Amino acid sequence: MAVANARESIAPGCVAVEPEAPDLVSLDLKLDLWSRVFSVAPLVLVGTRDRAGKDDVAPKHMAMPLGLEPWFCFACTPTHTTYWNVVESRCFAVTWPRPEQVLSTSLAASRREGSDKPGLRAVPTRPGTVVAAPLVRGGTLFVECEVDRILEGFGRYCLIVGKVVAAHADPAVVREDDQDDADLVRDNPLLAYIHPDRFARVVASDGFPLPAGFSR
C-alpha cells in the first residue's frame, strides 16, 4: 500500500524508479527534461550583425567557455536571427550583464516587428573592437569571437564555437593577488539564470574545497 501511494504522488511526466533506487523518480525524456527542476546557468548577451549592417543582441543561457583556453560556445537554432547572422558574418560578441541590467537583458529577447526588435531600444551598445558585432554597455566582461565551427545535429539545436580574439573587463571585476575573492564577488554581484524562468543576484561565495594536489 505504501508503494502504491508513493506512485500516486509522483508528478506527471515522471515514473517510479526501479527498487535499486527507490528514493528517486525517472524523468520522461519525451518532455522538457531541463525544465523539470531548477538549474543554474550563466546569462550572457550575444551580439551579432546582419548582412545589412543592423546590430542584434539576444540573451543566451546555454553558453560557456569551451575549456580553459580562449574558446567560447553557445547553443542556438536556425529559428533565431542570431544563427543566421553568425553564419553570414562568421563572428559574434558576448557581454556578461550585471544584475541591475536584468530588465534590459529580458527586453533583448522580445519579439520582432518585421526586421525590427523594439526591445533593443533599451539596450545601449557599442561596436566591438575587433569583430563586426555589438557589445552591450554597462556589462562586466566582454569577449569578441570569430566563428571556428558550427556543430549541427543536436535535435533542432546546434553548437556555435568561437575563437576569442579580444577580451575586455571592467577593472572593478578583475581579480588581483592582494584582494580577497569573496570581497570581489560581494562588491560586484554576478547575474545568474536559474532555468527555466528565474534569476539570481550572486553576492555570497565560498572557496571550493579542492583536494590536495589538484591541478587543472
C-alpha positions in Angstrom: 0.0 0.0 0.0 2.8 2.4 0.8 4.4 1.8 -2.6 1.1 2.4 -4.3 0.5 5.7 -2.5 4.1 6.8 -3.4 3.5 6.1 -7.0 0.2 8.0 -7.0 2.0 11.1 -5.6 4.6 11.2 -8.4 4.4 14.3 -10.6 3.1 14.0 -14.2 5.8 13.1 -16.6 7.7 11.1 -14.0 7.9 7.4 -13.5 8.9 5.4 -10.4 12.5 4.2 -10.4 13.1 0.5 -10.0 13.8 -0.9 -6.5 17.5 -0.4 -6.8 16.9 3.4 -6.3 13.6 3.6 -4.5 14.2 7.2 -3.4 14.3 8.6 -7.0 12.0 9.1 -9.9 12.9 8.9 -13.5 12.1 11.9 -15.7 10.3 11.4 -19.0 12.8 12.3 -21.8 9.9 13.0 -24.2 9.0 16.1 -22.1 11.1 19.2 -21.5 13.8 17.5 -19.4 15.7 20.6 -18.4 12.5 22.4 -17.1 11.5 19.7 -14.6 14.0 21.0 -12.0 15.8 24.3 -11.5 19.5 24.5 -12.5 21.9 27.4 -12.5 23.4 28.8 -15.7 25.3 31.9 -16.8 23.3 34.6 -18.6 25.0 36.4 -21.4 24.1 38.7 -24.3 25.3 37.6 -27.7 25.7 40.4 -30.2 25.7 39.9 -33.9 25.3 41.9 -37.1 23.3 41.1 -40.2 24.3 41.5 -43.8 22.6 44.9 -44.0 24.7 46.1 -41.1 21.9 46.1 -38.5 23.0 45.0 -35.0 21.2 42.4 -33.0 21.5 41.3 -29.3 20.0 38.2 -27.8 20.2 36.7 -24.3 21.6 33.2 -24.1 22.0 30.9 -21.1 23.2 27.8 -22.9 26.6 29.4 -23.2 30.0 28.8 -21.7 33.8 28.9 -22.2 34.9 25.8 -24.0 37.8 24.5 -21.9 40.3 26.9 -20.2 41.8 28.3 -23.4 40.2 31.3 -25.3 37.2 29.5 -26.8 33.6 30.2 -26.2 30.4 28.4 -27.4 26.7 28.7 -27.2 23.7 26.7 -28.3 21.4 28.2 -31.0 18.8 27.2 -33.5 18.1 28.2 -37.1 14.8 29.7 -36.0 16.8 32.5 -34.4 18.2 35.5 -36.1 21.4 35.1 -34.1 22.1 31.8 -36.0 21.8 33.3 -39.5 23.8 36.4 -38.5 26.6 34.2 -37.3 26.5 32.0 -40.4 26.9 35.1 -42.6 29.3 37.3 -40.6 31.4 34.4 -39.0 31.7 36.4 -35.8 29.9 37.4 -32.6 30.5 39.3 -29.4 29.5 38.3 -25.8 28.6 40.6 -22.9 28.1 39.5 -19.3 25.4 41.8 -17.9 25.1 43.0 -14.3 22.1 42.0 -12.1 20.7 45.6 -12.5 20.6 45.0 -16.2 18.2 42.1 -16.0 15.3 44.0 -17.4 17.1 45.2 -20.5 18.5 41.7 -20.8 15.0 40.4 -20.9 13.9 43.0 -23.4 16.6 41.8 -25.7 14.5 38.6 -26.1 11.4 40.5 -27.1 9.5 39.6 -30.3 10.4 41.2 -33.6 8.2 43.5 -35.6 9.2 42.7 -39.1 13.0 43.2 -39.2 13.0 45.4 -36.1 13.2 44.4 -32.5 11.8 47.3 -30.4 13.1 45.9 -27.1 16.6 46.6 -28.2 16.0 50.3 -27.9 16.5 49.8 -24.1 19.8 48.0 -24.7 22.7 50.5 -25.3 25.5 49.1 -27.3 28.9 50.0 -28.7 30.9 48.4 -31.6 33.3 45.6 -31.0 37.0 46.5 -31.1 38.0 43.6 -33.4 34.9 41.9 -34.8 31.8 43.5 -36.5 29.4 42.8 -33.7 28.0 44.9 -30.8 28.9 44.8 -27.1 26.4 45.9 -24.5 27.3 48.9 -22.4 27.4 48.5 -18.7 28.5 44.9 -18.6 31.4 43.4 -16.6 33.1 41.1 -19.1 33.2 41.3 -22.9 34.7 38.9 -25.4 34.8 39.1 -29.2 34.9 35.9 -31.2 35.5 34.7 -34.7 33.5 31.6 -35.6 35.6 28.5 -35.7 32.9 25.9 -36.4 29.2 25.3 -36.2 28.3 21.7 -35.0 24.9 20.5 -36.1 22.8 17.6 -35.1 21.6 18.2 -31.5 18.0 18.0 -32.3 16.9 21.4 -33.6 19.9 23.0 -31.9 23.5 23.4 -33.0 26.6 24.5 -31.1 28.4 27.6 -32.3 32.1 27.6 -31.4 34.1 30.8 -31.5 37.8 31.6 -31.0 38.2 34.6 -28.7 40.2 37.3 -30.5 39.7 40.1 -27.9 38.6 40.3 -24.3 37.8 43.3 -22.1 36.6 43.7 -18.5 35.6 46.4 -16.1 38.7 47.0 -13.9 36.5 46.6 -10.8 35.8 42.9 -11.5 39.3 41.8 -12.4 40.9 39.5 -9.8 44.1 40.8 -8.1 46.5 38.9 -5.8 46.0 41.4 -3.0 42.2 41.3 -3.0 40.0 38.7 -1.4 37.9 36.8 -3.9 34.8 36.8 -1.6 35.0 40.6 -1.3 35.3 40.9 -5.1 32.1 38.9 -5.6 30.3 40.8 -2.8 31.2 44.2 -4.2 30.4 43.2 -7.8 27.4 40.8 -7.7 27.0 38.3 -10.6 23.9 37.7 -12.6 22.9 34.0 -12.8 20.0 32.5 -14.7 18.0 29.8 -12.9 16.4 27.8 -15.7 13.6 27.8 -16.7 12.4 31.2 -15.6 14.1 32.7 -12.7 17.3 34.7 -12.0 19.6 35.3 -9.0 21.9 38.0 -7.8 25.1 36.3 -6.5 26.7 38.2 -3.7 28.0 35.5 -1.4 30.6 32.8 -2.2 32.9 30.4 -0.5 36.2 28.9 -1.6 35.7 25.5 -3.2 37.4 22.7 -1.1 39.8 21.4 -3.8 41.6 18.2 -2.8 45.3 18.2 -2.1 47.4 18.0 -5.2 44.5 19.1 -7.5 45.5 20.6 -10.8 43.6 21.8 -13.9 
